[in-house]
Amino acid sequence: MILFVSGATKTAKRFPVGELIVPSAGNDPSSLKLVPGQWAMDNGAYTGFDATSFVRMLERFYGRLGCRFVAAPDAVADAHQTLTQWPFWSTLIRGVGFVPALVGQDGMTVGDIPWREVGALFIGGSTEWKLGPQAESLIAYAKTRGLWVHMGRVNSMQRIWEGARKGVDSWDGTKYSRWSEKWIPEAVETSAAVHAQQRLGV
């Protein structure tokens, strides 16, 4: 598992973490690490989606290689609205050369998802849902299809280990951006422990 931190976090450059670009940050791609396979783009819907900022973000990063996924705009805790928006935004994201990630939301089941169109899975939704059986089933099914799985709002060591157990590949959390000097080193240590345990098959 790898931590993805907001691209606005300078601390991220000093640690082996990935970058999660958000529309509102207005990042200049040349100022970031953008290690292939270790960066992605979010849509900002959790704090309020702005279509103009989202599209401008895609324009700024157009042609940059190695983006793991772009989270297609979603509706927080609303599976129906998220799936309704998916065809338009996923087509746009793929059209500009990026991999669209479907954001899992409350009520979404394996049978609801157009898996052939999905390039990655982003586990969003309410805390209760994302830690529950429906989200776990989505993660398991996504992994059988070889998809990258990211989990949002992971702000505790317990949740990191829980995500690892379920097969999550990357995660993000607000505290790693807000209090980066304190929490990123701890997250890096936990991630290393997860990898060590996985190598041992424990």
N, C-alpha and C positions, 0 to 999 in steps of 0.2 A: 504493500500500500504506500501511496505517496500523498503528502499534503500539498494541496494547491492553495496558494495564498494570493490575495488580491494583488494585481500588478502594481498597485500604488504603494506597496510595502517595500521599502528600501532594504529592510533586514533580510528579505528573501534572497537577495543576491549572495549573502554570506553563508547560506545553508543549502543542503541538498533537498530543496523543495521545488515543486512546480509552481506555475503562475496561473491564476484564474482572472482573466481580464473581465472587467465589468464596464458597461456602457458609460456610466456616470463619471468614471475616473478620467476619461479623455486621454488615456495613455498614448505616448509616442512609442511605436514599436521599437525604434532604434535605442530606446533607453532601457529596454528589458532584456532578460537573458534569452527567453524563447528557445529553450533547449527542445529539439524535436521530440515529440511524444510526451513532453512534460509541461505543456501549457494548453489552456482551453479558454473558451469564452462563455460567460454567463449572459443572461438576458435582463437581469435586474428586476424581474417581475415581483420578487418577494417584497421589495420596498416600493414598488410602483413602476410598471412598465412604461417606457417612453420609446415609441417606435422610431422616432427621428434619431435619438441617441444610439439606439441599437443598430440601425442601418449605417450610421456614420462610423460606428466601431468596426463593422464588417468592411467598410471601405478603407479604413486606415490600415487594417491588417490583411487586406487583399494581397494574395501572392506570397504571404509568409508561410513557410513550410512547417510541417510537423505539428499542426494544431490537432489535439486529440479529439475535440468535439466542440460544437457550438450548441448551447442549450436553446432549443426552440422556445419562443415565447409561450408561456403557460398561464393558467389561472390557479392561484394558490388554493390547495385543498379541493379542487373542482375537476374531477376526471373528465366529465362530459365537455366542459368548455375547453379544456386543454386539448382533447382529441379533435374538437371542432376546428381549432386554430391550426392544428398540426399540418394539414395538406399545404396550406399557403406558405407558412414559414419554413417548413422543411424543404420545400421545393426551392425557395429563395436561397436558403443557406447552401444547399447542394449546388445550386446554379452558380454561386460565386466561389466554388471550389473547397468548401468546408464540409465536415461531417456533422449532420444534424443529430442531436441527442433529444430523445423524448423525455420530458420530465414526468416521472410517475407522481400521481396525485391520489388523494383519498377516493377509494371506491374503484380504482383501476385494477382490472384483473388481466391475467395472461391472455384470455380470449378477446379482450378489447383492443389489443395493440396490433397495428399493422407491421409486424416484425420485419417483413422484407424491405420496408422503407427506413427502418430505424438503424442508425449508425452507432449509437451508444445509448445507454440508459442512465438517466440522472434521477436519483431518488430524492424527491422533494416531499411535499405534503406535510400534514400535521405531525407532531412528534409521536403521537400514539400510532398513527398509521405507518409511518416509516419504520417503526420498530416492531410492527405487527406481522401477521402471517401473509397478508396480501403482498406487501413489499418484498418479503423474503422469497415468495414464489416468483415474483418478477425478476429478482436478482438471479435466482437459480436458472430460470428459463433463458435469461439473457446470456449467462455464462455458457450454457450448452450451445448457444449460437455463436460463441466466440466474441461477444460484444464487451466493450469496456463499460464498467459500471462505476459511477461516481455517486457519492452521497453528500448532500448538503447539510449544513447546520450540525456538524459534529464537533461539539465543544467539551467533550470529556474523554478521559482515557478509557473509561468503560465502553463508551460508544465506538471508539476506534477499534477496540478488540472485538466488539460485537460485529462491526462492519467487516473486519477481517475474517471472522468465522463464517460469515454469510457469502464471502467472495467478492467484496467490494475492492476495487482497484485504486481509487483515490477518494479524497474527501476534502471538504473545506469547512471553516468555522469562523465566525466573526471575531472571536477573541484572538486568533492568530494574526489578524490584521490590525486590530485596535491595540493590543498589548504584545506586539511581536517579540520584543526582546525577552520577555518572560516566558512566553508560551511556545514559540517556535522551537527552541532548543529541546524542550521537554517532548514535543511532538516528534521531533527527529529521533530522539532516543526510543520512544515508544514504537515508532515505525521500524527501527532497526531490530527491536525485540520481536516484533511481529514477523519480520522476514527470517530471523534466526529460528523461530519456532516452526515456521512453515517449511524451512529447509530440513529440519529434523523430523517433520511429519507428525508433530505432537498434536 
